[in-house]
Amino acid sequence: ATATHFVDTPLDRLRFGLFAPTLVAVRAAREEGVRDVYARAVAIRTAGRDYSPWVIEEITTGDPRHLLEAGAAIGRFDSRRWIGQVDVPTAVVVTEPDRVVHSWRQRALASTVPGARMLVSPGGHDVVVTDADAFVPILLAACAHATGMAASAA
């Protein structure tokens, strides 16, 4: 459930571009103040949306600085220069529909890696938690393919 890159549009550039200045402000602020502002921001962004309670808990218990740093790194990530040179058995699990990393981005990744096997798991980005019974067999098939054990996998 990932992609070759995450920044394509001006809106993407704006969203990911906000991480660096936000990090500067967060690093200068008191930790408890940052946590309070972060908790309020999460509450506002998740209000009225269909998020499982565990998702909100996971987001709010993380360290805001680390989460911002991770977001900034995701915005900088771009494997397009080298992904076509991957020469080992590869499987890409596409979660569909996925609102976090859109399924079309995941499919594009699968089509870019030579010989990659694409497996589709029904469910969103959090399917590993929300429907593990459906996801785990697909993940095991992907692992079997990538380790060369697909022929012996049940």
Rosetta blueprint (number, residue, H / E / L):
1 A L
2 T L
3 A L
4 T L
5 H E
6 F L
7 V L
8 D L
9 T L
10 P H
11 L H
12 D H
13 R H
14 L H
15 R H
16 F H
17 G H
18 L L
19 F H
20 A H
21 P H
22 T H
23 L H
24 V H
25 A H
26 V H
27 R H
28 A H
29 A L
30 R L
31 E H
32 E H
33 G H
34 V H
35 R H
36 D H
37 V H
38 Y H
39 A H
40 R H
41 A H
42 V H
43 A H
44 I H
45 R H
46 T H
47 A L
48 G L
49 R L
50 D L
51 Y L
52 S L
53 P H
54 W H
55 V H
56 I H
57 E H
58 E H
59 I H
60 T H
61 T H
62 G L
63 D L
64 P H
65 R H
66 H H
67 L H
68 L H
69 E H
70 A H
71 G H
72 A H
73 A H
74 I H
75 G H
76 R H
77 F L
78 D E
79 S L
80 R L
81 R L
82 W L
83 I H
84 G H
85 Q H
86 V L
87 D L
88 V L
89 P L
90 T L
91 A E
92 V E
93 V E
94 V E
95 T E
96 E E
97 P L
98 D L
99 R L
100 V L
101 V L
102 H L
103 S H
104 W H
105 R H
106 Q H
107 R H
108 A H
109 L H
110 A H
111 S H
112 T H
113 V L
114 P L
115 G L
116 A L
117 R E
118 M E
119 L E
120 V E
121 S E
122 P E
123 G L
124 G L
125 H L
126 D L
127 V H
128 V H
129 V H
130 T H
131 D L
132 A H
133 D H
134 A H
135 F H
136 V H
137 P H
138 I H
139 L H
140 L H
141 A H
142 A H
143 C H
144 A H
145 H H
146 A H
147 T L
148 G L
149 M L
150 A L
151 A L
152 S L
153 A L
154 A L
